[in-house]
Amino acid sequence: MRSETMPAGYPAVQDYLYGLKTVGPKFGIDRMRLFAAALGHPERAVPCIHVAGTNGKGSVSAMLESILRASGRRAGLYTSPHLVRLGERVQVDRTMLSETEIGAYARELRPIAERLASEGEADDHPSFFEFMTGMAFLQFARQNCGASVIEVGLGGRLDATNVVDPEVAIITSIGLDHCEFLGDTLERIAGEKAGIIKPGRPLVIGRVPEAADRTIRAFAAAQGVRVVSVREEFGDDVERYPRTNLEGDYQRWNAATASLAARLLPADWRVTDRAIEDGLRRVDWAGRWQRVSIGGRPAVLDASHNPEGAGVLETNLARWVEETGRAPVAITGALGAMRAKPLLEVLCRHVHVLHLAVPHQARACSYAELESFIPASFRGRVVRSTVEDLFPAPGVCTAGGPGDSLLVTGSIYLLGEVLARLEPQRGSGEGRLQDF
């Protein structure tokens, strides 16, 4: 992804956009519909694929974007959250939205947003996520994209992205996460994600539990929608699944999901088997069991940020320990007790030193909260650390010794902070408040 030097005034733009996170919730997508209409309905200008799911939706989105480019189409990709730079969320042919473009869009859209609030109700002002979603639709339309892949931010039914009418909808997986918003059962969460189903548009479902599968199929049947299931098409033997350059058995599940969706696209998109294979082998998606070298030591960056992700982490971590013959040093932090507990239980079965770090997020677990989830049986060393102390310079990590491999896992926000220290050219993206 290309980037550029931060122009003067960009910190103020970021402060304005992040300040929109304080815009009060307005359940439903009526506010986004108003915003999209005020922008001239750019969401209708570019055909899209809509991707929801508890885990895997970012990877599947990246795979589909890669397949589209391999098919010769100019492709837009909208995902969230970003790792380091805000512009990562909106990409065209994997070139992220530049800081200059973000500033220009903010200046263009701000008066439109304020007009909606002044002419209607105060809470008609778009939120941060709705603002970014509007930017994505405009960018894809103005860059003459031939297709786009739109990842759901949260849930599906009430998500701002659900103003699209996709060629294909996808639900990658269902697990217990964001229960305060989506419900505390698999059936309720599945129902929220099934809200992206549109009449006459096929649906692909990935690796979902039986209870969630029943719920999704009931929603699909009510809409007269064809359902294509990864498990039904490929079975449970992962060796039958398509290969991808992203590591882990779960990525082969994601590859199967993406390949099925690609085969359901309209014939005039000309997505061939060769394009699918090439796209899956060339996909790039940072922070998902990503192997790197830090100071000459092997390291893995992996965003395992919820209970379902912790289960996948355990499979990959056990295999890694077997490969290396030695337990790694882990650096971890999480947002919320429901995510932290299973993550720490997995780590304590496979690592010999555990560095706890608290991401710079309001919802991040404190050191004390993280420590409360460490099993009494853990005999390794536990250290309270900060990202700044652990990664004092590019390519440097102070955790562990010369022979130790390193694992950075947990919140995607933690991974973003680590990447910003390891690769400062990505840009920190922080700034002070000023007028713009």
C-alpha positions, 0 to 999 in steps of 0.5 A: 500500500502506498502512503505519503507524508502527512500534510499540514492540517491533517491532524485536525481532520483526524480529530474531527473524524474521531470526534464523530465517535461521540455522535449518539447511537441511532439504531437502524440504518435510516441515518445512513440512508439519509446521508447516502441520499445527500451524497447522491447515492454513490453506493449504487454506482459500483456493484459490490459483494457484502461480507459479514461474520464474527471472524474471517470477514476481513480475510475473506474480503481481502481474498475477494478483492485479490480475485477481482483484481486477478480478473482484471477489474478495478477493485474497491475494498472497505474494511474496519478497523484499520491497523495503523492509518485511517486510510487503510479502511478505504482502498482502490486496487490496494492503494489506501485513501491518502491523507490528502484525500481524507482531508478533502473528503472531510471538508466536502462532507462536513457541511452536508452532515451538518445540514442533515442535522440542522434540517432534521433532528440533531442525531441525524448527523452521521457518526464516524463510521457512517462518515467513513462509509460515505467516503468509501462509496464516493471513492469507489464511484469516483475512481471508476471501480468495476466492483467493490468488497464491503465488509460489515462493521458490526453485526449486519442488519443495523450496520451502516454498510447495509444500504448496499444491494450486493451481487452476493452476500457472505456470512463467514462465521458466527461466534459470541462477540459484541453480545451487548449489541447483537445478543447473547446466543448464537441464534440472535447473533446469526439473526443480526448478521442475516440482516444483510440478506437481500431478495434475489441475491445469493448467500454464501455461509462459511463455518457456522454452528448448527444453531446459527445455520438454521437461523440463517437458512430460515431468514434466507428462505423467507427472502427466497434466497439461494444458500451455498454452504462451504461445509456442504460444498467441501465437507470437513476435510480441510485438505480438500479446500483451496490453498492460499498464501495466508497461513492456517487451516481457518484461512483455507476455510476462508479461501473456500468461502471466497471462492464459492462467492466468486463463482456466484458473481455475474457471468459478465464479471468473467471471474475464471477458475484461474483468477480465483486461484491466482487471487487466493495465492497473492492475497495480502492481509496483515495481522492474521498469523503473519510471520515476520522477523524482529531483530533476527528472531521469528515472530508472529502477529495475529489478531485473535480478539474474541473467543472463536479467534482464541480457539483458532489461535490455539490450533496454530500456536500448538503447531508453531510450538511443535515446529520450533520445539520451544514455547514462545514469548507472548505479548498480549492485550484485549478489549473486554473480559469476554475476549481476554479470558479465553485468550489468556487461557490459550496462551498460558497453555503454550507460552513461557513468558507473558507480557501484558500490554494495555492498548490505548483504547477506552475499552481495553482491559487493565493489567489487573483485569488481564492478570485475573484471567491467568490460570493458577496453573501457569508457571511462566513469568508474567510481566506488565509492559507497554508497547513503547518499552517493548518496541523502543525502535524499528526492528527491536523488541526487548521481550525475551532472549536471543533464542526466543520466538515472539507472538503478538496477539489479542486486540487488533488495536494492540497489533496496530500500535506494535506495527506503528513502532516496528514500521514507523513509515506507516505513520502514527495517525495521531494529532492535536485538535485545531481548526481546518 
